[in-house]
């Protein structure tokens, strides 16, 4: 018996926590906070309406979570959170019995892995796996149900804790929500697969996933959620060892421009491999573009770079000029070799120009979306890009690419496709060699050649050679002692006023002994005297020596 002077009353708690007393005799609902009574019909009617509202609300919340998810893990975690809130449960679990060595466990909050669950709980979940789909099972600890997941059978388990027992209506609601969840997961899986396929195709159209040393690129399409637009960049390793570099910009944006871009990029790459002349490549691309709808007036910067000498041969089909930032703080625009955009006058000869990228200088190629703004001269945007390159000349090329994109971005984001390509000369030196003393001479020779390209002061170059020799000798000794034949890695990178040298091995530093040979163990002191900063990091995976020196 509830309140109400002998009348039969039943408490009902709404999802928002508000508690009402339903008077079955007089078909009234009393709000305990206000004392007001409202005639609502029979007790059966009110209860049915309550569960209908609860069902519709739960379905709507679950549908919203599933529609907002970007992948299966997010969809499942969000759905479990909704179920936990619905029943105010202590825990809601989902176990997927797929093709992995053990089931995959997911929970609405921080959850243990499968092996951390109690043995009796694991046995109960495995038993549920064999139950018919969408058939709820309850015991004193909660309720479970089996549904189909894209990766295999999935068991849902709701542990209500001490909140309240699960009723027949709860079991019916669990079955309904579980079926809705299974359908939603299939839709999310299909959308996710389509998205992954689209992204893979777009990235394949855009350009190479692996860049030569010394290069960095950035790309931002104006049309979302596409990952490509009408702009592109490309680097091509040519048969003679030089590198072809291309940056282009098709008219328009979106999917139509992206399809044109893909055709032109592939054609330009093939033409460069056949004839490593930028001017002749663009002349041939003129004829190809004339037969591609939407390719008229595409702009392209096409160059061939000798990374050993820094010599760049280039031709421009109406493209914005490249920016060459020298180490002394000056900039130079690559404005020679310019002619009309593609397909405007096919068959017309195109000019070609040459320049040499000096040591520790940076080349920036870009599309007009980076620098062009409404009600502002294009030259002003180009000047800002040049300043951004100069201000970041002490950063790595990858960090510099990010800095330029951030610094030049409009307040509301780029409203045109942007492609950006950076190259710093010379490219970093990267060597991997076996931990053998016979390797010291060829490593030293390669490093000396690279230092000459950097045009360092003679004393600085000699100091780097000595420090690198000591570090490599130590690395080879460590490699022989702990893992004979394992590789040693050397990386050297020069900025305008700083040089960084890293030598990494798979060994461990040996703690000096008091009675050690007095003529050994002086390598660290020598390295510190030759370089401005030396840091040694040792661990189970090996030892890394990181050295810096300033360039006068």
Phi, psi and omega in degrees: 000137177258197178290166175116027172058053174090346178288153180277111181238148183233131178280139175231127179255119178286167183298331180280004178091356181283127185257129178239153173252122180263122179268106184291330185287318184253011177053046182235156173243128179250129175271117183294339180284323184251338184081358182288144177241141180230131177286125186235355183107198184286161177300319180298318179298313182296316180297316180297320179294322179299313181291327177295317178296316179299318181295312182296321180294318180294318178296319180295316180295319180294318179298320180296316179300316182293323182289334182272347185287145178259358179190172183301313181302315180294321180297316182291316179298317178296320179295318179295324177297319178297318179295321179295318178294322183301311183262004184049045188280157175288323181202143173230124184242154170226130180237121180259122178263085183259218183263006181279172183296326178221158182301154179260123185258133176229146179222165180291336177225197179303126187232150174287163173280177187301318184289340181275350177290148175302149184300319181293328178290319177299318180297320180294320179292321177295320179296323179296331181303328183274355180287155175301149181297145174058032176244101185291146177231135181236152168215193185291347182259350180151205183223146178226160180204149181251134178225172177268131174247149180306337180262000180141184179299141179231134178253125173263138178227129180247119177252101185287349182068221182264008185296305178184158177288154178276128183269177176298323177296323177296319179297319178296318179295321178299318179297317181296314181292323179296319177295319178295321179295316180301316178295320180295321179295324177296317179296315179299318179298316180296316179296319180296319178296318178296320179295316180297319179296315180298318180295317180298318179293319180296317180293327177293324178291322190295308185168185184292143177276338179245124182258150173297158178301143178095350183255153170215145181226157171219150180215133177218111178282149179282334184260119176259150008267017177302147175259358176225162176217219183269355180264158176204163171227160178201147169232135185230123174280116186271160182303330182272007178094347176284174184238124173277136178232133184222136169227127184225164184213110176276155176289139178093187181208176178082198187295320181297315178295325180294322179293321176295315180303315181301319179293316182292320180297314180297318180295317181296319178299314181297320181292322178295321178294331181279322182212107186279054174237116181303318182295313181291328176298315180291328176296316177293323179292333174305309182295321179295314182295330180297336180261005180251114178302131179091357182270349181301136177072017171295138178256144183215136166253121182237127181221160174234122187246131170265105185290343178286321185252343184084004181286128181238124172253133186211161174214146185234127176262078177068019185270153175303147185291144172293156181243123178250114182259115182277162182289343180274004177097357178267161177233155180222132178268134178274082186260356178279171177066024183265145174206195187289156173299171184296146170067007177286313176223077180302142180093346180283132179300146180246144180281164179221144181228165179225151171205166176243125178282117183292166177300136178062026173261162184233133178255131177243122170245146190199168172255166189293343177299338179286327191239345185270129178224152178295143176058036176212135179299143179299326181298328179293319178294323178294320177298319179295322178296318177298319178296322180295321178295315181296317182294334181255022186289347175270354178273162172294159182297327180292316177294323180297320178300317178295318180298319180295314180299320181288316184293322184267358182292134175296165183302322182259018179090165181292132178256010175219154178301145179227127170237137184222136177226130179240144172219132175245134183252135355279162176294155177304148176271124181233119181227141172231126185217155180292152181283072180227139183297335179293347181276347185298318182295310179295328177294316180297320180295316179296320180292321179297317178299317180294319180296326176296322177295330180284347181054054177277157170303142185307317182293321178297316180298319180294320178299318179296318179299316181294313181297318179296321179298317178296316181295318180293321178298317177297318181297320179295320178296316178298316181299322179291322187286321186258327183208080183305133177088349179296151186284154171244141183244133175237133177224129178233134181220131182249132170255192182296311185237017184211143175233135180240135181230128180235131174234122184233137178228182181251014181261192179229146178290138179269130179294126181301139178263150181301327183262021182292160179302125184294341182269359179248167175080016180261004183298318182296317179297322180292317179298318181292331179283335182270333184244158181282333181211134178226125179235130179246126178239119181242149179193186182298332182276349180140194183233136178237128175253118183246116185238142177233148170216147178276148179254121183293000000 
